[in-house]
Amino acid sequence: MTDSGVGAPDEPTPANEPVSHPAYGVLREVTPFASVLLCENPGVMELDGTNTYILRAPGHAECVVVDPGPPRHKKHVKNVAAQPGIALTLITHRHFDHTGAIDRLTKHTGAPTRARLAEHSRNAPPLRDREIIEIAGLRITVLFTPGHSGDSVSFLVEHEDSRAVLTGDTILGSGTTVIDPADGSLRDYMASLNRLIVEGADAALLPAHGPDHPALEPVARFYKAHREERIDQIQAALDEMGVTAHQAKPMKVVKKVYADVDKKLWPAARMSVKAQLEYLRGE
């Protein structure tokens, strides 16, 4: 990843040219209380880059930053830090493209940072499940949604009759996420999808990568159906190979199940297959 030049955070856009994703370095409004700054760190795992969200009720002096982004992207952090009234930073999970800029943003703003893990919190306690944070004119409910990683958190944000859920990498704006074998779990992930289906009714989807969506629930249901289909495919492949989930080698399964997928995506597919095999071992 390299440092990338971006424009000023409040760079004007002509009225006849609406901003759409991806728009690097532009503060793009996605709901009446949420705007996004897209970091220019595209990649296989990051899609177009990491979405840093700025949350504030209309006209409110304070704001909340969610996921300040990766390290070594100084201009992105400056754009984020330039937003007026930063009172708190929230972190969706531990991966470096979300946490790498924590200390740089803290140095710029002095605002506390809260994450599920103490190691990513600054001058404030770690987050608690179902904790309600009232700030910047908003009501933010913390939802523990492990699976992609062990510490993954989503944030249900409410203002008047509008709702949105910031899902981190648990649900992306395009494609599907991977399960990190270091501390992720497919069993946890499926439970988190069920939780988001329930908690996210009538809410917009604001993912950490990819475009936002007006409705979370249908995307969450698609994710659940996709995972269930993949589990069935893995089991069918194991049966055809004549091995059990305990005996199977993840890359051999990838070559069989993901044969029609670009090979550059196979390392990510291997991560998911490892999680799926672990899931099947527990059946």
N, C-alpha and C positions, 0 to 999 in steps of 0.2 A: 504494500500500500504506500502511496506517495501523497505528500502534501499537495492540495489542489487549491487554486484560486477561486474564490466565490465573491459574489457581489454583496452590497450592503444589505442588512437584514430587512430594511424597509424600502428596498428598491421599488419604485413605482412600476406598475404594469398598465399599459393602455387599456381603457375600459372595454374596447372591442376585441381584446386578446386575453381571454380568460386563462388563468394559469392551471395547468394540469400536471399530474405526475408523469415522468420525473422532471422536477424543476430545481436544479441545484442552486443553493445560495439565496433562494427567494422564500420569504415567509408566506406560505400558502395557507389560506383559511380552508378548513375542512368541515368544521361545524361552527355554530355561533360562538362557541367557547374554546375551540381547539384550532391551532394552526401548526404547521409542520415546516421544519427546516431539514432538507434532505442533504446529508453529507455525501460528498463525491468519493465514496469508497466502494464502487461496484465490485462484485465478485460472484463466484458460484454460490457461496453460502449467503452473501449479503444482497443478492439480486441487484437492484439499481443503487443500493447504498443503505445506510442506517437512517431511519426517520427519527429526528429529535422533535418532540412535541412541546409546544408552549401552550399551557392551559390558563385561561382567565375568563371570568364572566365578563360580558360586554361592559366596557367602561370602567372596569375595576383596576385599581392601581397595582395590585399584586399579581404575580403569575407563578406558575409551577413549571419546571422543566422536567421532562421525562426522557431518560437515556441521552446523556450529553454526547455520546459517540465514541469513536476509536481514538487511540493516541496518534500523534504526529499530524493531525489535521488542525493546525493552529487557527487558520482563518475561519473554519467552521465554528470552533469554540468561541472566537471573538464575535461572530455573528449571533451565537446563542447568548453570550454574556451581555451583548448590547441591548437585549430585550429589557425594557424597563420593569422594575419592581420584582425581580426574581427573589422569592421568599423561601423556596424549597426545591430540591432536586429529588426525583424518584427514579429508581432503577428497576427494570423488569427482570433482569437476571445477570449472571456473572460474566458472560462472554465478553471478550475484550473490546469488540466493536460497539458495545453499549457502555462499558465501564472505563475504558481507557482514558477518557478525558475528564474523569471525576475531579482529580486533584487540580488540573489546570482551570476548570470552571470554578472550583471552590476558591482558588487563589484570586480569580477575577471578581467574584461576587461576595464571598464570605457566607453564602447561604448554606444551611445544613443539607446533607444528603442522606436519604434513607433507602435501604435495600433490605431484602430478607436476611442477608448475611451481614454480620457485624464488620467483616473486612472491607465491605464496600460502603459502609455508612460513615458519615463524617459529622461530628458534633451533634449527633442525635441517635436515638436507639433504633435497632432493627425494626422492620415492619412486623405487625401481627396480623394473622388471618382475621378477616371481617372487621378489622379496625376501620373506623370512619374518620377521615381527615377533612375538616371544614376549613377551606383556605381559598383565597382569590375569588370569593363569591361562589365557590363550588362545593359540592359534596362528593368526596372521593372515597369509595369503598375498596379496601384491599382484599383481593381474592388470591389465595395461594393456588396456583395452577401448575404443579410440577409435572414433569414428563419429558419435555424437550431438554430441560436440565432439572436438577433436583431443587433448585432455588427459584424456579420461574414463578413470577407473580403477574397478575393482570389487575387493571384498575378500572372499576366502574365509575364513570364520571357523570354526575347529574346536575343539571341546571334548569330550574323551572320544570317544563314538561319534556325536556330533551335529555337523551341518554346516549352515551358512547362507552365502549370498552376498549382500552388500550391493551392489546393481547401480547405484546412483546413478540417473541418468536414462536409462541404456542400456536397461533394462527397467523399465516402470512397473507399479504395482499394478492399474491399469485403463487402458483405451485403449491407444494406441501413441504412441511418442515421435517427435519431429521431428529432422531432421538440421540442425544449425546450419550455414548456408552459409559462415559466416566461416572455420571451420576444420574442420568435419565432413566426412565422406565416406561415401557409401553403401557403397562397396567395403570400406572399413575396418569399417563397421558390420556388414556381413554376416559378415566374418571374426570379429568380436567375438562375434556371436551363436553362431557355430560353436564358438568357444572356451568360451563359457559353457555350451553344451550338454554339452560334454565335462567341463569342470572342475566343473560344478554338479550332476553326477549325485548323487542322494540328498541334495540340499541344499535347504533352505528358501529362498524368495525374499524378501528384505527390500529393497524399492524405496525411492527417495528421495521418491516421491509415490504416494499411493494405498495401499490395504491390502496387508498381507503375504500371502504364499501358502505353503502347506506344501511345495510342490514347485516348484523353478525350471525343471526341464527341459521339462515340457509347455508352459509359458508361453513359454520361449525358442523352442521349435519352432513355436508359433503365430505368434510375431513373425516368424520366418524365412519361413514360408509366406505370411504377409500381405504382406511386402515383395516376395516373388517374384510374388505376384498383382498387386500394384500396378505393378511393372515391366512385366508383360504388358499391363495396362490402359493404361499410358502409351504403350507401343509401338503398341497397337491404335489409340489416339486419334491418334497421329502419322500412322499410315497413313491413317486416315480424313480427316485434315486435309490430307494431301498434303505434309507437311513432314518434314524430318529433325530429329534431336535437336539438331543445331547451329543450325537455323533457328527452332526453336520458341520462342515467348514463354511463360514459365512461367504467367502468369495466364490466358492463353487455354486452356492445358492444364487448369488448375485448374477453370475454368468448365465444361469438358467432362467431366472425370473425377470431379470432386467436386460435381456438380450437385445431388445429393441430400443434401449436407452443409450444416449451418447456416452461413450466410455469415460469421458472426463467427469461424468456424474457418478461413476461407479464407487469412488471412495465414500461419497455421501450415502449412496445406496447401501454400502457395506455397513455403515453405522446403523442404519435402520434395520437391516437384516439381523444384525447382532441383537438388537432390541426385540425383534419379532421372535427370534429363536429362544431368547430368554423367556419371553411371554409364554411360548408353547411348552417350554420345559416345566412351567408351573401349572399347566393345565391338569 
